Amino acid sequence: MKTDRIAGLLDDAPVDRQVTIAGWVRTRRDSSGFSFIEVNDGSCQANIQVIAVKKLANYEDEIKKLSTGCSLTVVGDLKESPAQGQRVEIHAKKVEVIGWADPESYPLQKKRHSFEFLREIAHLRPRTNALGGVARVRSQLSFSVHDFFHKKGFHHIHTPVITTSDCEGAGEMFLVVTEPELTDRKPAADGAGGFFGTRAGLTVSGQLQAEVFAQALGSVYTFGPTFRAENSNTSRHLAEFWMLEPEMAFCDLTCNMDLAEEMLKYFLSDVLEKCTQDMELFDRFIEKGLIDKLRNVIENDFVRITYTEAVDELLKSGRDFEFPVSWGIDLQSEHERYLSEEVFKLPMIVVDYPASIKPFYMRVNDDGTTVGAMDILVAGIGEIVGGSQREERYDVLLQRMQNSGIDEEEYQWYLDLRRYGTTPHSGFGLGFERLVQFVTGMHNIRETIPFPRTPGFAPC
């Protein structure tokens, strides 16, 4: 059945013509001889008003029994609406009920529900204004990712979900084993020597594999799910999340920072242009001033400072931070937000972190104590992008791996990239849910992904 999308009808669609819509009832209000039915099909934030008159054959038996959540199709004439706040309405010729929703048990009614409650009904929460809006914004941002990198000449690479390398070296991987490996007394209970013949886990990053293709194709990106077996039950952590990771050969740290800044501005501009209704809702009800905050990012150059300069700013602040500040610490969210929200009041890029707190693959600077790392900090979130120039020198990389306790035998393929035609190269990672959280103003990252996975919680 071919139907008209409500989003298209509400814009500048011509009137005085027959249309067909399919969607779900938001509300029904009866008057003398007719009913007003608010219908939404998920294509946009707004509903369209359907006027169903008493002379319709199923008016008494079905239309007057419609309740929130029922699905239906409507055939009728699109007319200019005399009511304020809506351009058009549909005068129904036929209303067919497709699926009933019991008003006594249907959990979504015409009132505001807490996000905590909605997480308990993850299969229904996309039908709400806020979570439906998040889904549309997430979809647009996902398209923007591919659009931006396609225009830049990057190649999209599908890196493995199951991997044998722990990119970050933190050991927070979900092991992949089969049930027989756990029950048949095979020596694979720890994930070693089983199905894949070696210890395997769910990926924490596609970066290392993306580097393989960057050293062949020049500029690539990977965009997919990643996993962390970290027992962090907070508003900023997920066990399953999506990562965008570009990698570029013949690209130094400055080139890397320039690309990341341009990319973020592109994404934000795109969503403000394409998701106007949803962004206005978030600005009104989720985070006041959200749209102005995003425009501030788009319209200003990012501040660029070194880690040492950032620490100096924190030390002279006189603030009693929960995590004490000293040179060599890993900056915490409270430090990052203070710098971006109170000191500079602009998005910022912090570079040249201590080598001791960064992974083995980051390029060691000439001072021997810092690496060519960069983090982008934004208001309300803190770090949204983290990246670096990668270590392209074989001897230096090998020494870093040995100092970090990494088994070089497992990473011979990675060392080969430095033995055979090495190049200066760089890349970064963008936590996609962090981006969605920043764009929508959502306070909890669990509202930014369709089905959040956290310790003790995996709905659907």
N, C-alpha and C positions, 0 to 999 in steps of 0.2 A: 504494500500500500504506500503510495507516494503522498507524503505530507509536507506542509509548509512549516518551516522552523519559526518559532515565535520571535526570535531575535530579528529575523528578517522582516517580519510583519510590523514590528514596533518602530523600525527606523523610518524609511521613506517609501514603503511599499504603496503602490496605487490602491485606492479604495474602490468601493462599489463593484466588487467582484467576488466570486465564490472561492473560498479557501477550505483546506482540510488541515486540522491540527490533531496531534496525539500528545497526551501528557498526563499529568497527575493533578488531582484537585488539591488546591491549597485551602480554599474556603468556599462555602456556599451560603448565600443569604437569600431568603425568600421574601417576595413582596406580593402585592395583590395581582395575581394572575401570571406571574413570571418569577424566575429565579436568576440571581447573579452568581455565576460560577467563576472563581479565579483559578486559572489553569497555568501550570508551568511545565515546560518540556525539557528543562536543563540547559537549553542553549544560551540562556542569559539570566541575569538576576531578576528581571521583571516578570510579572505574570501578565496574561492577557485576560480581559474580562469577556466572558461568554454570557449572552442573554438568552435564556431558554424560556419560551412562552408556554402557557398552559395547554395550548392546542396540540403540542407534540404528543405523539402516541404513547410514549413511555413516561410522560411527565409525572403522574401520580405514583406509578409503581416503582420507578427507578430514579428519575432526576431529583425528586424531593427526598430521596433517601441517600443521596450522595454525601460522603463525608471526606474529611482530610485523608489523603493517601490513595483514594480510588483512582484507577487509571481509566481513561476514556478516549474516544475519538469524537471529534466534532466536525461536521460539515455545515458551513454557513456562509453568510455574506459579510465581508469585511467593510465596516462602515466607520465614518468619522464619529468620534465620541463627543457628546456634549459635556461630559463630566470633566472636571479639572484633574490634571495630573496624568492623563492618558490621551494619546492621539487617536487611537482606534479601538474598536471593540468588534466582537463577532456576534451577529444575530443568527442563532442556530436554526438550521433546518432539520438536522438530525444529530442526536447525541446517543452514542453507543457505549455502554459501560463494558469495559474489557475485564477489569479485575476489581473486586470489592475489597475494602479495608475495614475490618470490624472496628467501629469507633470506640468500643469498650476496651479493646486490647492494643490498638495501634498506639505506640509510645510517643509519636511525634504529633503534638497538638499545636494550636495557634498560640504559642507563648515562647519565651526564650528559655532554652535548655542550657544547662552548664556544659562546658566542653568535657568535664570529667564524666558526666552522665552519658554524653554522646559517644565517648570511647567504649562504653559498655555495649553499645549497639552499633558497632562499626559498619555493619551491613546496611544500616539505614541512614547514617549520619550525612552521606552526600546529598540527601534530599533537603537539608537545611540551607538557609541562605548563606551562612558563613562558610560552611564546609563545601558546599557546592561551588562557591566563589573561589575558595582555595584550589579546588580541583581544576577549574577553568584557568586560573592564573598559572598553576603548575604546568598545565598542558601548553599554554602559550610560551612559558619560559623554556620548556623542553624543545619546542619548535625553534625558538630563538637560538638555542645552542647550536643546532644543526645549521640553521640559516647563517649565523655569524661565521662559523668555521668553514662552511662551504664557500662563502664569498671570499674568504681569506686563502682559499686554495688548500686547505687541510684535507687529509684523508681520514675517514672514520674507521677505526680499528676495533674489532671485537676481541678484547683480551679475556683470558679464561676466568671463569668463576671459581673453578677448582684449581688450586695452585700448590706448588711445593716450596714457594719462597715467601718468607715473612718480610715484606718490604720495609716495615717500620722497625723491625727487630724487637718489638715489644712482647711477642709471644702470645698476643690476645687473639688467637685464631680459633675458629670452630673446626675441630678435626672432622674429616670425612671418613667414615667407616661403614661397612655393611653389617647387617644384623648377624649373619653367620660369623663374621670376624669377631663379634663380641660373645657368641654363644658356643662356638665350636672349638674353643681352646687353642685357636691359632695364635701365633706370636704377633698379632696385629691389633691387640687391644689398645695400644697406644697410638695406632694409626700407621705404624711402620710395617712394611712388607706385606700389606694386605692387597686390596683390589688393584691399586696402581703400582704395587711393588715398592712403594716408598711412602713416607709420611706425607699426607696431603690434607689441605684445609681449604676453607672458603676464603676467598681473597680479601685482603684488607686494602688492596690498592692494585690498580692495573698499570702503575707507573713503570716498573721495571720492564714489563713486556712491551709497553708502548715505546720505550727507548729502543728496543730492537728494531721496530719499524721506522722510528725517526732516523735511525742510522742507515736506512735504505730508501725511504720515501721523502725524507726531509722534514715535513711538518705533518703531524698526525694528532688525533685526539681519541680518547676512549671515554665512554659515557655509559655507566652501568651500575648495578648493585654491588656494594661492598659490605663487609661484615666485621664486627668487632665483638669478641667475647669478653667484653669489659663489664663488670658488675656495677655499672653506674646508673642508678635509677633517678635521673635528674631531668629537668626540663630542657636540657641541652644535648642529651645523648640518646642514641638509638643503637640497637644491635644490628639492624639492617638499614642501610641508607644508600643513596646514590651519589656517585662521585663523577665529576667532569675533570679529566686530566689530559691537557694538551702537552705535547713534547715536540721540541723544535731543534733540529740540527743547525749548526752554524749560528747559534743564537746565545748571546751572553746574558748576564743578569739584567742589564738595562733594557735590552730587547724584550726580555721576559716580563718585566714590570710594565713596560709600555703596552704590551698586548693585553695583560690582565686588566689594566685600567680602561683601555678602550672597550674590552669585552663587557665589563660590568656596566659601563655607561650605555652600551648598545642594548643589553638585556632590560635595563630599567626604562629606557626610552620606549622600547617595544611594548612592554607591558602597560605603561601609562597610556599609550596610544590605542592598544588593542583591547584592553580590559577596563574600560572607563567606568562602567557601572559597578563592577566588583571592587575596584580601587576606591570609589567613592564610598561604598559601604564600609570597607575597612577603615577609611579615614574618619568616618562618623562614629563607628561603634567599637572598633578594635584599638586603634592608636590615633589619637587626635594629632593632626599635623603630619600624618604619614606621607601624604603626597608631596608636601613641601620638603620633607626630609629626603625623599628620593630625588627631587629636582636639585637639591643642594649637591648631591653626589654627581648628577649629570652635568651640572653647569660649572663646576669648579675643578681645578687641577688638584690631584691628590698631593698631600704633604708627604715629603720623603725625608726620613731621618734614619740615623743609625740606631742600632740597639743601645749603644753606649749613651747616645743623646737621650734616648727614651728613658733609660735608667736614671740619668741625671735629672730629668724632669720629674720623675716620680720621687726621687730623694728630696728634692727641694720643695715638694708640695706640702710637706708637713703632715700628710695624711697618715692615719693609723690604719693601714691596710690589714686585712685579715691574713694575707700572705706577705711577710716582711720582704722588703726590696733590698737587693744587693746585686752587684755585677756578677753574672753567672747563673742567676735563677732563670727559670722558664717563666715568661710573663704569663700571668693569670688573667682571666676574664675581667676581673675588677681593675687591673692595671691597664688593660687594653681599652676598656670603656672609659676610664678616667682620661686617658690621653686623647681619644677620639671625640669624646662628648664634652669635656670641660676645658682641656688645654688648647687644642687646635680647632675643635668644633668643625672639623672637616674629615672626610675619609683620608686615611694615611697609610703609607707603606713604610714598614720598619725593616731595615736591612742589616746584614753583617752580624749575625748572632754568634755567641760562643760555640765553638765546635763541639764542646763537651755535652751540649744539650740537644744537638741535632744529629740526624741519621748519618750513616757512614757514606752515603752516596753524594753528599753535598760538597762542592768544591772548596778546598781550603784556600783562604786568602793569603796574601804575601806575608801578613803578620804572624802566620802560623797558629793563631789562637782563635780566629773567627772563620766563619764560612760564608759563602755567597748565597745566603738564604734571604727570603723576603716574605713578609706576612702583610696582608692588607687588612686593616682594621676599620670597622664602620660602627656608627652609633647604634646602641641597642643590642648588638651582637658581639662585638669584639672581633676576633679573627674570622674572616669569611673566605679568604684565599691564603694558601700557604704554598710556597714554591722555592726554587733555588736554581742556580747554575749547577749542573751535575759535574762531578769530578771526572775529567776525561783523561787524566794522567794515570797510567797503569800502576806505576810504583807507589804513588800517593794513595790511590784507591786501595791497593792491596794492603798497605800499612794500616789504613783506617779500618779495614775489615778485620785485620788481625787484632788491632787494639780494641775493637768492639766485640771480640769473641765470636765472630761469624765464621762458620765453616767454609773456607774458600773452595773446597771441593764441590760443594753444592752450588756455588756461584761461578764456576768456571766459564759458563756461557756468558755471564755478565762481564767477566774480566776479558773475554774474547773481544767484546765490543771496543775495548781499549787497545787490544793488540792488533786488530785488523782495521786500519783506516779510521782511527779515532777522530772525533771532532769536538770543538766546544759545543755544548748543547745545554738546554735548560727546559724547564717545564714547571707546572704548578697544579695544585689540586683545589677544586672548588666543591665544598660540600653542598650538594644541590638543595637539601632540606634547609640548610642555613640560609641559602639565597631566598628560598620561598618564605622562610620565617621573616627575613629582613623586608621583603617586598610586601607581605601581607600584614605585618605587625603582630602576628600571633605570638603569644607569650610562651607557649609550650611547643617544642619542636614536634610533638606527637600529632599536632593538628596539621602538619604540613605534608604528611605522607598518607596515602589511602589506608594502609593497614600497618600501624606501628608495631614494631617488635622491640620489646624491652624485657629486662629480667622479670620472669614470672608472668609475662603477658604476650600472647600471640593470637589475636582474634582472627577468625575466618581462616 
